[in-house]
């Protein structure tokens, strides 16, 4: 009769009986679908830990609200300046030309940005612009500041020890620069200077004063270069005046001594050569003076930070030096000079400074070499001119000498005029207020604070809480090594999942009479109770949910397990089935009892054997006397099998109790007599369901596995670690036991792990009137 069950079930179209996945009824997501849809797995984790995520979001919201409404407001004021190319006041001056060329270089704009954020400019703003007292009022340091060395001390300031001349401490300069934000406007020559303080008025004053101080800084740098050039030109003018006066006296004395009144215009070849040499000498002398002027200016620049005579390589190094010094200033507020990064920055700064000085020295040496070459050329021309003079003396000593003096005088006068002209032009440039930097917009005191942005902070708090909560949820899910879903059984254990039994409360099931009526109403005619005289115990066991609640999710889960067993092997279903687990308290007995009821409801005659000789529990659930003879008595020969079998209120189920606890359970269960008992039960009944001890604590189940057609392992969901199940599987494999599959027991289908399973079962097995009640309620 039982051999035809699969075909009859197929004809009736019972849901889930012929599902090849054997782990869930038809219509549920298969394991392959779950592995492909990662979004569903993520949603499962979120649903499982939704309370944790919600708590994290609530915490983030509370913290952000507290911070948003207690944080001190910060006001931001913006001023805008323009950094353009320098337009010379008088284009003919050499210094003006140099300033214009420098302002057109590609690194000029970046260099100016670095100077805006420099410590030198910050010190000038704090000292000369009257902001130091506003930002850093002189107050005595508190006890804790003195205790931890946080008080201001100008005597021990590291900046003043290295670079004298600063009026503010390094900490004050860093705090001040920390209030500023220098940001160039993209694709323009504009720069925004933003100050952030708790006072709107002070923020506007800082932004405006810093902008004006930078403009004065640039103007002062230009004036300093032009003033040095003016001093040099004045010195040259004095020397040329003296030389011109001396030549005039020499010419007058010579004319008087030689009684020269007028010179003949006819000149021979010697005189022409002398004229050419004199022109070359004059040109060379002018070049020499100009070269000496540039050389002296460049030599002076070595003792000042001015970048007026820097070549492109030096300017690039200056820009890199400014960035390193800015980073050094920022890190010095957090770390000491012994910090590795601080030492690295200090070494890089020192190296760049040496490279800059070396490069500038090379430029000065080049100018010096050019000046010396012109001096040497001038000397050679002078010597050649003297030689021509000697030759000319033979022709017309008086005339030639007079012409020489006349030409020297003319040259000296021309040079004097040129120097005087450049002096006047340079003086005009010094007195002008021309600058390539100007203010575009002055900052006004802001009306509203820029910080805190309460809405953004609250949103960030909620988002941070959600990210933290989800991250913690994913971490907990990753660290959870227990078996929770059929997917875990297939992927982590490589076993077949026969079914998922949801959690249920055994004490909440219906009474025996009501349960039997429900079973009959559900079409379970094969489970009709036997007459009263054939059932010594009229009570159903408490965990037998298959009979007490036949339409429940748990009852349907046991039907799924039954189907999986019936289709677990080719050639017919197994008759002797051993139920065990890796550890205790995983629901073996409950599963064995309900599986027996499920098989009996399908028309099979079932023998339920309590083979847990150490801690028997089948009789306890059926409310029978635990001292009744049973399996031990049969194995030891004290009783016959027929004498110890107990008929139950369910006609097709008999119980073989364990009997008294023996001193050697494993030896009894592995004996030939035990094998004989199993053969007798298999011959008389369609199915033999054996409840056995857990595998890992004792060897009883491993010994029994040799006498059965297959083993079913019961795993408690979200409780049993993977490692224990793997060890149990290895012990069964070591004796050649046939593991039919795993029953995942006590699953919380209302949790996130079974969100979709719960939705499926609820929609399929809830009565229409229950849907209406649930929706209306």
C-alpha positions as CSV (number, residue, x, y, z in Angstrom):
1,X,0.0,0.0,0.0
2,X,2.7,2.4,0.9
3,X,4.7,1.6,-2.2
4,X,2.0,3.4,-4.3
5,X,2.0,6.5,-2.2
6,X,4.2,8.6,-4.5
7,X,2.1,7.8,-7.6
8,X,-1.1,8.4,-5.8
9,X,0.1,11.7,-4.5
10,X,1.1,12.7,-7.9
11,X,-2.3,11.9,-9.2
12,X,-4.0,14.0,-6.5
13,X,-1.6,16.9,-7.2
14,X,-0.7,17.4,-3.6
15,X,1.4,20.6,-3.3
16,X,5.1,19.9,-2.8
17,X,5.1,16.1,-3.0
18,X,7.0,15.9,-6.2
19,X,9.1,19.0,-5.9
20,X,12.6,17.9,-6.9
21,X,14.2,20.4,-4.4
22,X,12.7,18.3,-1.5
23,X,13.4,21.2,0.8
24,X,10.3,23.4,0.3
25,X,6.9,23.2,-1.3
26,X,6.3,24.2,-4.9
27,X,6.1,27.9,-5.5
28,X,8.9,28.8,-3.0
29,X,12.2,30.2,-4.2
30,X,14.7,27.5,-5.0
31,X,18.2,27.4,-3.7
32,X,19.6,28.3,-7.2
33,X,17.3,31.3,-7.3
34,X,18.4,32.5,-3.9
35,X,22.0,32.2,-4.7
36,X,21.5,34.3,-7.9
37,X,19.4,37.0,-6.3
38,X,21.8,38.7,-3.9
39,X,19.4,41.6,-3.4
40,X,17.0,39.2,-1.7
41,X,19.8,38.0,0.6
42,X,20.6,41.6,1.6
43,X,16.9,42.2,2.3
44,X,16.8,39.1,4.4
45,X,19.6,40.4,6.6
46,X,18.0,43.8,6.8
47,X,14.7,42.2,7.8
48,X,16.3,39.9,10.4
49,X,18.2,42.8,12.1
50,X,15.6,45.5,11.4
51,X,15.4,46.3,15.1
52,X,19.1,46.7,15.4
53,X,19.2,48.9,12.3
54,X,16.2,50.9,13.6
55,X,18.0,51.4,16.9
56,X,21.1,52.6,15.2
57,X,19.1,55.1,13.0
58,X,17.3,56.3,16.2
59,X,20.6,56.8,17.9
60,X,22.1,58.6,15.0
61,X,19.0,60.9,14.9
62,X,19.2,61.6,18.6
63,X,23.0,62.4,18.5
64,X,22.6,64.6,15.4
65,X,19.7,66.5,16.9
66,X,21.7,67.1,20.1
67,X,24.7,68.2,18.2
68,X,22.7,70.4,15.8
69,X,21.0,72.3,18.5
70,X,23.9,72.6,20.9
71,X,26.8,73.3,18.6
72,X,28.1,76.9,18.6
73,X,27.2,78.8,15.4
74,X,30.0,79.7,13.0
75,X,29.7,82.6,10.7
76,X,31.6,82.8,7.4
77,X,32.5,86.1,5.6
78,X,33.9,86.3,2.1
79,X,36.1,88.8,0.4
80,X,37.3,88.5,-3.2
81,X,40.6,89.8,-4.7
82,X,41.9,89.7,-8.2
83,X,45.5,88.7,-9.0
84,X,46.4,89.9,-12.5
85,X,49.6,90.6,-14.5
86,X,51.6,93.6,-13.5
87,X,51.3,96.7,-15.7
88,X,54.5,98.9,-15.6
89,X,54.1,102.5,-14.8
90,X,56.9,103.3,-17.2
91,X,57.6,100.4,-19.5
92,X,61.2,101.5,-20.3
93,X,62.5,100.7,-16.9
94,X,64.3,97.4,-16.4
95,X,62.8,96.6,-13.0
96,X,59.3,97.2,-14.2
97,X,59.9,94.9,-17.1
98,X,61.2,92.2,-14.8
99,X,58.1,92.5,-12.6
100,X,55.8,92.3,-15.6
101,X,57.6,89.2,-16.9
102,X,57.4,87.5,-13.5
103,X,53.6,88.1,-13.2
104,X,53.1,86.4,-16.5
105,X,54.8,83.1,-15.5
106,X,52.6,80.0,-15.0
107,X,53.7,79.5,-11.4
108,X,53.1,83.1,-10.4
109,X,49.4,82.5,-9.5
110,X,50.2,79.4,-7.3
111,X,53.1,81.3,-5.7
112,X,50.7,84.1,-4.7
113,X,48.2,81.7,-3.3
114,X,51.0,80.2,-1.1
115,X,52.0,83.7,0.0
116,X,48.4,84.5,1.0
117,X,48.5,81.6,3.4
118,X,52.1,82.3,4.6
119,X,53.1,82.7,8.2
120,X,54.8,86.0,7.5
121,X,51.6,87.6,6.1
122,X,49.6,86.1,9.0
123,X,52.0,87.7,11.5
124,X,51.8,91.0,9.8
125,X,47.9,90.9,9.9
126,X,47.8,90.0,13.5
127,X,50.5,92.6,14.5
128,X,49.9,95.6,12.3
129,X,46.2,95.2,11.6
130,X,45.1,95.0,15.2
131,X,43.6,91.5,15.2
132,X,45.9,89.9,17.7
133,X,44.2,91.4,20.8
134,X,40.7,90.5,19.4
135,X,41.6,86.9,18.7
136,X,44.1,86.2,21.4
137,X,43.4,88.4,24.4
138,X,46.0,88.2,27.1
139,X,44.6,86.0,29.9
140,X,46.4,83.9,32.5
141,X,46.4,80.2,31.5
142,X,44.2,78.0,33.7
143,X,45.6,75.3,36.0
144,X,44.9,72.5,33.6
145,X,46.6,74.4,30.7
146,X,49.7,74.9,32.8
147,X,49.5,71.3,34.0
148,X,49.4,69.9,30.4
149,X,51.7,72.6,29.0
150,X,49.0,74.2,26.9
151,X,49.7,77.8,28.0
152,X,51.1,80.3,25.5
153,X,54.8,81.0,26.0
154,X,56.6,83.3,23.6
155,X,60.0,82.5,25.1
156,X,59.7,78.8,24.1
157,X,58.0,79.3,20.8
158,X,59.7,77.1,18.2
159,X,59.1,79.5,15.4
160,X,60.9,82.4,17.1
161,X,63.8,80.1,18.0
162,X,64.3,79.2,14.3
163,X,63.3,82.4,12.5
164,X,63.6,85.5,14.6
165,X,61.5,88.6,13.8
166,X,58.0,87.2,14.3
167,X,55.8,89.0,16.7
168,X,53.3,86.2,17.1
169,X,53.8,82.6,18.3
170,X,53.5,79.6,16.0
171,X,50.3,78.5,17.8
172,X,48.7,81.9,17.3
173,X,49.6,81.9,13.6
174,X,48.3,78.4,13.1
175,X,45.0,79.2,14.9
176,X,44.6,82.3,12.8
177,X,45.3,80.5,9.5
178,X,42.9,77.8,10.6
179,X,40.1,80.5,10.6
180,X,40.9,81.3,6.9
181,X,40.0,79.4,3.8
182,X,41.7,80.5,0.6
183,X,40.0,79.2,-2.5
184,X,40.7,80.3,-6.1
185,X,37.7,80.8,-8.4
186,X,38.0,78.2,-11.2
187,X,39.1,79.5,-14.6
188,X,39.5,83.1,-13.3
189,X,42.1,85.3,-11.7
190,X,39.9,85.7,-8.6
191,X,40.6,84.4,-5.1
192,X,38.0,84.1,-2.3
193,X,39.3,84.8,1.2
194,X,36.8,83.3,3.7
195,X,37.0,83.7,7.5
196,X,35.1,81.5,9.9
197,X,34.5,82.7,13.4
198,X,31.7,82.8,16.0
199,X,31.3,86.5,15.5
200,X,29.9,87.8,12.2
201,X,31.5,91.1,12.6
202,X,34.9,89.6,13.4
203,X,34.6,87.3,10.4
204,X,34.1,90.2,8.1
205,X,37.0,92.2,9.6
206,X,39.4,89.2,9.3
207,X,38.5,88.6,5.7
208,X,38.9,92.3,4.7
209,X,42.0,93.0,6.7
210,X,43.7,89.9,5.3
211,X,42.8,90.9,1.8
212,X,44.1,94.5,2.3
213,X,47.2,93.3,4.1
214,X,48.0,91.0,1.1
215,X,47.6,93.9,-1.3
216,X,50.0,96.0,0.7
217,X,52.3,93.1,1.0
218,X,52.5,92.8,-2.8
219,X,52.9,96.6,-3.2
220,X,55.6,96.7,-0.6
221,X,57.6,93.9,-2.3
222,X,57.4,95.8,-5.6
223,X,58.5,99.1,-4.0
224,X,61.4,97.4,-2.2
225,X,62.8,96.1,-5.5
226,X,62.4,99.5,-7.3
227,X,63.9,101.3,-4.3
228,X,67.0,99.2,-4.5
229,X,67.3,99.9,-8.2
230,X,66.9,103.7,-7.5
231,X,69.8,103.6,-5.0
232,X,72.0,102.0,-7.6
233,X,71.1,104.5,-10.3
234,X,71.8,107.4,-8.1
235,X,75.3,106.1,-7.4
236,X,75.9,105.6,-11.1
237,X,74.7,109.2,-11.8
238,X,77.2,110.6,-9.2
239,X,80.1,108.7,-10.8
240,X,79.2,109.8,-14.3
241,X,78.9,113.4,-13.3
242,X,82.4,113.3,-11.8
243,X,83.7,111.6,-14.9
244,X,82.1,114.1,-17.2
245,X,83.5,117.0,-15.3
246,X,87.0,115.5,-15.3
247,X,86.8,114.9,-19.1
248,X,85.8,118.5,-19.6
249,X,88.8,119.7,-17.6
250,X,91.2,117.4,-19.5
251,X,89.9,118.6,-22.9
252,X,90.2,122.2,-21.9
253,X,93.7,121.8,-20.6
254,X,94.8,119.9,-23.6
255,X,93.4,122.4,-26.0
256,X,95.1,125.2,-24.1
257,X,98.4,123.4,-23.9
258,X,98.4,122.5,-27.6
259,X,96.8,125.7,-28.8
260,X,94.0,123.8,-30.6
261,X,91.3,126.1,-31.9
262,X,89.5,123.8,-34.4
263,X,90.0,120.4,-35.7
264,X,90.1,119.3,-39.4
265,X,87.2,117.1,-40.4
266,X,89.4,115.0,-42.7
267,X,90.4,111.9,-40.8
268,X,92.6,109.1,-41.9
269,X,92.1,105.3,-41.5
270,X,93.6,105.4,-38.0
271,X,91.2,108.0,-36.8
272,X,88.3,106.0,-38.3
273,X,89.4,102.9,-36.4
274,X,89.7,104.9,-33.3
275,X,86.1,106.1,-33.9
276,X,84.9,102.6,-34.3
277,X,86.7,101.3,-31.3
278,X,85.4,104.2,-29.2
279,X,81.8,103.4,-30.3
280,X,82.4,99.7,-29.3
281,X,83.9,100.8,-26.0
282,X,81.0,103.1,-25.3
283,X,78.5,100.3,-26.1
284,X,80.5,97.8,-24.0
285,X,80.7,100.2,-21.1
286,X,76.9,100.7,-21.2
287,X,76.4,96.9,-21.2
288,X,78.9,96.6,-18.3
289,X,77.0,99.2,-16.2
290,X,73.7,97.5,-16.9
291,X,75.2,94.0,-16.1
292,X,76.7,95.4,-12.9
293,X,73.4,96.9,-12.0
294,X,71.6,93.5,-12.4
295,X,74.4,91.7,-10.7
296,X,74.4,93.9,-7.6
297,X,70.6,93.7,-7.4
298,X,70.7,89.9,-7.7
299,X,73.5,89.7,-5.1
300,X,71.4,91.8,-2.7
301,X,68.4,89.5,-3.3
302,X,70.4,86.6,-1.8
303,X,69.9,88.2,1.7
304,X,66.2,88.7,1.3
305,X,63.2,86.4,0.6
306,X,62.4,88.4,-2.6
307,X,61.8,86.3,-5.7
308,X,62.5,89.1,-8.1
309,X,65.4,87.4,-9.8
310,X,64.2,83.9,-9.6
311,X,64.3,81.7,-12.7
312,X,61.4,79.3,-13.5
313,X,63.2,76.5,-11.7
314,X,63.6,78.5,-8.5
315,X,60.0,79.8,-8.6
316,X,58.8,76.2,-8.9
317,X,60.9,75.2,-5.8
318,X,59.5,78.3,-4.0
319,X,56.0,77.1,-4.6
320,X,56.8,73.6,-3.4
321,X,58.5,75.1,-0.3
322,X,55.4,77.2,0.5
323,X,53.2,74.0,0.4
324,X,55.6,72.1,2.6
325,X,55.8,75.0,5.1
326,X,52.0,75.2,5.2
327,X,51.7,71.4,5.9
328,X,54.5,71.7,8.5
329,X,52.5,74.5,10.2
330,X,49.3,72.5,10.2
331,X,50.9,69.3,11.6
332,X,52.9,71.2,14.2
333,X,49.7,72.0,16.1
334,X,49.1,68.2,16.5
335,X,52.5,66.7,16.7
336,X,55.9,67.5,18.1
337,X,59.0,68.0,16.0
338,X,60.1,64.4,16.7
339,X,57.1,63.0,14.8
340,X,58.4,61.1,11.7
341,X,56.3,63.1,9.3
342,X,57.5,66.4,11.0
343,X,61.1,65.3,10.7
344,X,60.5,64.4,7.1
345,X,58.9,67.7,6.3
346,X,61.7,69.6,8.1
347,X,64.3,67.8,6.1
348,X,62.4,68.5,2.8
349,X,62.0,72.2,3.7
350,X,65.7,72.5,4.6
351,X,66.7,70.7,1.4
352,X,64.5,73.0,-0.8
353,X,65.8,76.0,0.9
354,X,69.4,74.9,0.1
355,X,68.4,74.1,-3.4
356,X,66.8,77.6,-3.8
357,X,69.8,79.3,-2.4
358,X,72.1,77.2,-4.6
359,X,70.0,78.0,-7.7
360,X,69.9,81.7,-6.9
361,X,73.6,81.6,-6.3
362,X,74.0,80.1,-9.8
363,X,71.9,83.0,-11.2
364,X,74.1,85.5,-9.4
365,X,77.2,83.7,-10.6
366,X,75.9,83.9,-14.1
367,X,75.3,87.6,-13.9
368,X,78.7,88.0,-12.3
369,X,80.4,86.1,-15.1
370,X,78.6,88.2,-17.7
371,X,79.7,91.4,-15.9
372,X,83.3,90.2,-15.7
373,X,83.2,89.2,-19.3
374,X,82.0,92.7,-20.2
375,X,84.7,94.2,-18.0
376,X,87.3,92.1,-19.8
377,X,85.9,93.1,-23.2
378,X,86.0,96.7,-22.1
379,X,89.6,96.3,-21.1
380,X,90.5,94.8,-24.4
381,X,88.8,97.5,-26.3
382,X,90.4,100.1,-24.2
383,X,93.9,98.6,-24.8
384,X,93.1,98.4,-28.5
385,X,92.0,102.0,-28.4
386,X,95.2,103.0,-26.7
387,X,97.2,101.3,-29.3
388,X,95.4,103.2,-32.0
389,X,96.0,106.3,-30.1
390,X,99.8,105.7,-30.2
391,X,99.6,105.2,-33.9
392,X,97.5,108.4,-34.3
393,X,100.0,110.4,-32.3
394,X,102.5,109.8,-35.2
395,X,100.0,111.4,-37.6
396,X,98.5,114.1,-35.6
397,X,99.1,113.7,-32.0
398,X,97.4,116.8,-30.9
399,X,94.3,116.3,-33.2
400,X,93.7,112.7,-32.3
401,X,94.1,113.2,-28.6
402,X,91.7,116.1,-28.7
403,X,89.2,114.0,-30.6
404,X,89.5,111.2,-28.1
405,X,88.8,113.5,-25.2
406,X,85.9,115.0,-27.1
407,X,84.4,111.6,-27.8
408,X,84.8,110.4,-24.3
409,X,83.2,113.5,-23.1
410,X,80.3,113.1,-25.4
411,X,79.9,109.5,-24.4
412,X,80.0,110.4,-20.7
413,X,77.4,113.0,-21.2
414,X,75.1,110.6,-23.0
415,X,75.4,108.0,-20.4
416,X,74.8,110.6,-17.7
417,X,71.6,111.6,-19.4
418,X,70.4,108.0,-19.7
419,X,71.1,107.3,-16.1
420,X,69.3,110.5,-15.0
421,X,66.3,109.6,-17.1
422,X,66.1,106.1,-15.6
423,X,66.5,107.5,-12.1
424,X,63.6,109.9,-12.6
425,X,61.4,107.1,-14.1
426,X,62.2,104.7,-11.3
427,X,61.5,107.4,-8.7
428,X,58.0,107.9,-10.3
429,X,57.4,104.2,-10.2
430,X,58.4,104.0,-6.5
431,X,56.0,106.8,-5.6
432,X,53.1,105.3,-7.6
433,X,50.5,103.0,-5.9
434,X,50.3,100.7,-8.9
435,X,49.7,97.0,-8.1
436,X,48.5,93.9,-9.9
437,X,46.3,92.9,-7.0
438,X,43.0,94.6,-6.2
439,X,39.9,94.1,-4.1
440,X,36.8,93.0,-6.0
441,X,34.4,92.5,-3.1
442,X,34.8,93.4,0.5
443,X,33.2,91.0,3.1
444,X,30.1,92.1,4.9
445,X,29.0,90.6,8.3
446,X,26.9,87.5,7.5
447,X,23.3,87.5,8.8
448,X,23.0,83.7,9.2
449,X,25.5,81.2,10.4
450,X,27.2,78.8,8.0
451,X,27.4,76.1,10.6
452,X,25.7,74.1,11.9
453,X,23.4,73.2,9.0
454,X,20.8,71.5,11.1
455,X,19.0,69.8,8.3
456,X,22.2,68.4,6.8
457,X,23.5,67.3,10.2
458,X,20.2,65.5,11.0
459,X,20.2,63.8,7.6
460,X,23.9,62.8,8.0
461,X,23.1,61.4,11.5
462,X,20.2,59.3,10.1
463,X,22.3,58.1,7.2
464,X,25.3,57.4,9.4
465,X,23.1,55.5,11.8
466,X,21.6,53.5,9.0
467,X,25.0,52.7,7.5
468,X,26.4,51.8,11.0
469,X,23.3,49.6,11.7
470,X,23.4,47.8,8.4
471,X,27.2,47.4,8.6
472,X,26.8,45.9,12.1
473,X,23.9,43.7,10.8
474,X,26.1,42.4,8.0
475,X,29.0,41.8,10.3
476,X,26.8,39.8,12.8
477,X,25.3,37.9,9.9
478,X,28.8,37.1,8.6
479,X,30.0,36.1,12.0
480,X,26.9,33.9,12.6
481,X,28.2,30.4,11.8
482,X,25.0,28.6,12.7
483,X,22.7,26.8,10.2
484,X,19.7,29.0,9.6
485,X,18.2,28.3,6.1
486,X,18.0,25.5,3.6
487,X,20.6,27.4,1.5
488,X,23.1,27.0,4.4
489,X,22.5,23.3,4.4
490,X,23.2,22.9,0.7
491,X,26.1,25.4,0.5
492,X,27.8,24.9,3.8
493,X,27.2,21.2,4.4
494,X,26.6,19.8,1.0
495,X,23.5,18.0,2.2
496,X,19.8,17.8,1.1
497,X,17.3,19.7,3.1
498,X,14.2,17.5,3.7
499,X,12.2,20.3,5.2
500,X,12.0,23.4,7.4
501,X,9.9,23.0,10.6
502,X,8.8,26.3,12.0
503,X,8.8,27.1,15.7
504,X,5.6,26.3,17.5
505,X,4.4,26.2,21.1
506,X,3.5,22.6,22.1
507,X,1.4,23.8,25.0
508,X,-0.8,25.9,22.7
509,X,-2.1,23.0,20.6
510,X,-5.7,21.8,20.6
511,X,-7.1,19.1,22.9
512,X,-7.0,15.4,21.7
513,X,-10.6,15.3,20.8
514,X,-10.5,18.6,18.8
515,X,-7.3,17.5,17.2
516,X,-8.7,14.3,16.0
517,X,-11.8,16.1,14.7
518,X,-9.5,18.5,12.8
519,X,-7.6,15.6,11.4
520,X,-10.8,13.9,10.2
521,X,-12.0,17.2,8.7
522,X,-8.7,17.5,6.8
523,X,-9.2,14.2,5.1
524,X,-6.9,12.2,7.4
525,X,-9.2,9.2,7.5
526,X,-6.4,6.8,7.9
527,X,-5.6,8.3,11.3
528,X,-9.1,7.6,12.8
529,X,-8.7,6.6,16.5
530,X,-8.9,2.9,17.3
531,X,-11.6,1.6,19.6
532,X,-11.2,2.4,23.3
533,X,-10.4,-1.2,24.2
534,X,-7.4,-1.2,21.8
535,X,-5.7,1.9,23.1
536,X,-4.4,1.8,26.7
537,X,-3.4,5.5,26.6
538,X,-6.2,7.7,25.2
539,X,-4.1,10.9,25.3
540,X,-2.2,12.5,22.4
541,X,1.4,13.6,23.2
542,X,1.8,17.4,23.6
543,X,4.4,17.9,20.7
544,X,2.3,16.0,18.2
545,X,1.4,19.2,16.3
546,X,0.6,17.1,13.2
547,X,-2.6,15.8,14.8
548,X,-3.5,18.8,17.1
549,X,-3.1,21.4,14.3
550,X,-3.1,19.7,10.9
551,X,-3.5,22.9,9.0
552,X,-0.6,24.7,10.8
553,X,2.7,25.6,9.2
554,X,4.5,23.0,11.3
555,X,2.1,20.2,10.2
556,X,2.7,21.1,6.5
557,X,6.5,21.1,7.2
558,X,6.3,17.5,8.4
559,X,4.4,16.6,5.3
560,X,7.2,18.1,3.3
561,X,9.7,16.0,5.3
562,X,7.6,12.9,4.6
563,X,7.6,13.7,0.9
564,X,11.4,14.2,0.9
565,X,11.9,10.8,2.5
566,X,9.5,9.0,0.2
567,X,11.4,10.3,-2.8
568,X,14.9,10.2,-1.3
569,X,16.1,7.0,-3.1
570,X,15.3,5.1,-6.2
571,X,13.5,1.8,-6.0
572,X,11.2,2.8,-3.1
573,X,11.3,4.8,0.1
574,X,13.5,3.7,3.1
575,X,11.7,1.6,5.7
576,X,14.0,2.0,8.7
577,X,14.9,5.6,9.4
578,X,17.2,6.8,12.2
579,X,16.7,10.3,13.5
580,X,19.6,11.9,15.2
581,X,21.4,15.2,15.7
582,X,24.8,16.7,16.3
583,X,24.0,17.7,19.9
584,X,21.2,17.5,22.4
585,X,18.0,19.5,22.5
586,X,17.6,19.9,18.8
587,X,14.1,18.3,18.5
588,X,14.8,14.8,17.5
589,X,12.0,13.2,19.5
590,X,9.4,15.8,18.4
591,X,10.5,15.3,14.8
592,X,10.3,11.5,15.1
593,X,6.8,11.6,16.6
594,X,5.4,14.0,14.0
595,X,7.2,12.2,11.1
596,X,5.6,8.9,12.3
597,X,2.2,10.5,12.4
598,X,2.7,11.9,8.9
599,X,3.7,8.6,7.5
600,X,0.8,6.9,9.3
601,X,-1.6,9.5,7.9
602,X,-0.5,8.4,4.4
603,X,-1.6,4.9,5.1
604,X,1.6,3.3,6.4
605,X,2.0,1.2,9.5
606,X,4.7,2.8,11.6
607,X,6.8,1.6,14.6
608,X,8.2,4.4,16.7
609,X,11.3,3.1,18.5
610,X,12.8,5.0,21.4
611,X,16.5,4.0,21.0
612,X,17.8,6.8,23.3
613,X,18.7,4.4,26.1
614,X,20.4,7.1,28.1
615,X,17.7,9.8,28.2
616,X,14.5,8.3,26.8
617,X,11.6,10.8,26.3
618,X,9.0,9.2,24.0
619,X,7.0,7.7,26.9
620,X,7.2,11.0,28.7
621,X,5.5,12.8,25.8
622,X,2.9,10.1,25.5
623,X,2.3,10.3,29.2
624,X,3.1,6.6,29.8
625,X,4.8,4.9,32.6
626,X,8.6,5.3,32.0
627,X,9.3,2.0,33.8
628,X,7.5,-0.1,31.1
629,X,9.7,-2.8,29.5
630,X,11.0,-2.1,26.1
631,X,13.9,-2.4,23.7
632,X,16.5,-3.2,26.4
633,X,14.4,-6.1,27.6
634,X,14.0,-7.5,24.1
635,X,17.8,-7.3,23.4
636,X,18.7,-9.0,26.6
637,X,16.1,-11.7,26.0
638,X,13.9,-10.9,29.0
639,X,10.9,-10.0,26.8
640,X,9.5,-10.8,23.4
641,X,9.1,-8.0,20.9
642,X,5.3,-8.4,20.8
643,X,5.1,-8.1,24.6
644,X,6.6,-4.6,24.7
645,X,5.0,-2.9,21.8
646,X,2.4,-0.3,22.8
647,X,-0.6,0.5,20.7
648,X,-1.4,4.2,20.6
649,X,-4.6,6.1,20.1
650,X,-3.6,6.4,16.5
651,X,-4.3,3.0,15.1
652,X,-1.4,2.8,12.7
653,X,1.4,3.8,15.2
654,X,3.0,1.5,17.8
655,X,5.7,2.5,20.2
656,X,8.7,0.5,21.2
657,X,9.9,2.1,24.4
658,X,13.6,2.1,25.5
659,X,13.1,0.1,28.7
660,X,15.3,0.5,31.8
661,X,18.6,2.4,31.3
662,X,21.4,-0.2,30.9
663,X,25.1,0.3,31.9
664,X,26.3,-0.3,28.4
665,X,23.9,1.3,25.8
666,X,26.4,1.4,22.9
667,X,27.2,-2.3,23.2
668,X,23.5,-3.3,23.3
669,X,22.6,-1.1,20.3
670,X,25.5,-2.6,18.3
671,X,24.7,-6.2,19.1
672,X,23.3,-8.9,16.8
673,X,20.1,-9.0,18.9
674,X,19.5,-5.3,18.0
675,X,19.9,-6.1,14.3
676,X,17.4,-8.9,14.8
677,X,14.9,-6.5,16.4
678,X,15.3,-4.2,13.4
679,X,14.6,-7.0,11.0
680,X,11.5,-8.0,12.8
681,X,10.1,-4.5,12.9
682,X,10.9,-3.9,9.2
683,X,9.1,-7.2,8.3
684,X,6.0,-6.3,10.3
685,X,5.7,-2.5,9.7
686,X,5.9,-0.3,6.7
687,X,8.1,2.2,8.4
688,X,10.4,2.1,11.4
689,X,11.2,5.5,12.9
690,X,14.1,5.4,15.5
691,X,14.7,8.2,18.0
692,X,18.3,8.1,19.0
693,X,20.9,10.0,21.1
694,X,22.9,12.9,19.6
695,X,26.0,11.8,17.6
696,X,28.8,13.9,19.2
697,X,28.3,13.2,22.9
698,X,28.0,9.4,22.5
699,X,28.4,6.7,19.8
700,X,25.0,5.1,20.1
701,X,23.6,6.7,16.9
702,X,26.7,5.9,14.9
703,X,26.4,2.2,15.9
704,X,22.7,2.2,15.1
705,X,23.2,3.7,11.6
706,X,24.6,0.4,10.4
707,X,21.2,-1.3,10.8
708,X,18.9,1.2,9.1
709,X,18.2,2.2,5.5
710,X,19.0,5.8,6.1
711,X,19.8,8.5,8.7
712,X,18.0,11.9,9.0
713,X,19.8,14.5,11.0
714,X,17.8,17.1,12.9
715,X,19.4,20.6,13.1
716,X,18.0,23.4,15.2
717,X,17.9,26.6,13.2
718,X,20.0,29.5,14.3
719,X,21.5,27.4,17.2
720,X,23.7,24.6,15.8
721,X,27.1,25.7,14.6
722,X,28.2,24.4,11.2
723,X,31.3,22.8,12.7
724,X,29.3,20.5,14.9
725,X,27.1,19.3,12.0
726,X,30.2,18.7,9.9
727,X,31.8,16.6,12.6
728,X,28.6,14.6,13.0
729,X,28.5,14.1,9.2
730,X,32.1,12.8,9.3
731,X,31.3,10.3,12.0
732,X,28.4,8.9,10.0
733,X,30.5,8.8,6.8
734,X,33.2,6.9,8.7
735,X,30.9,3.9,9.2
736,X,29.3,4.1,5.8
737,X,25.9,5.4,7.0
738,X,23.5,6.7,4.3
739,X,22.6,10.2,5.2
740,X,19.2,10.9,3.6
741,X,19.1,14.6,4.5
742,X,18.6,17.3,7.2
743,X,15.5,18.5,8.9
744,X,15.9,22.2,9.8
745,X,13.9,22.4,13.1
746,X,12.6,25.3,15.2
747,X,13.0,27.9,12.4
748,X,11.7,31.4,13.2
749,X,9.9,32.0,9.9
750,X,8.7,35.4,11.1
751,X,12.3,36.6,11.2
752,X,14.4,38.0,8.4
753,X,15.8,34.6,7.4
754,X,12.4,33.3,6.3
755,X,10.7,36.5,5.2
756,X,9.7,35.1,1.8
757,X,8.8,31.7,3.2
758,X,6.5,33.2,5.8
759,X,4.8,35.3,3.2
760,X,4.3,32.3,1.0
761,X,2.9,30.1,3.7
762,X,0.6,32.8,5.1
763,X,-0.9,33.5,1.7
764,X,-1.3,29.8,0.8
765,X,-2.6,28.3,4.1
766,X,-4.6,31.2,5.6
767,X,-8.3,30.9,5.2
768,X,-10.1,33.6,3.2
769,X,-12.0,34.8,6.2
770,X,-8.8,35.0,8.1
771,X,-7.4,37.2,5.4
772,X,-10.4,39.5,5.7
773,X,-10.0,39.6,9.5
774,X,-6.3,40.3,9.3
775,X,-6.8,43.1,6.8
776,X,-9.7,44.6,8.6
777,X,-7.9,44.5,11.9
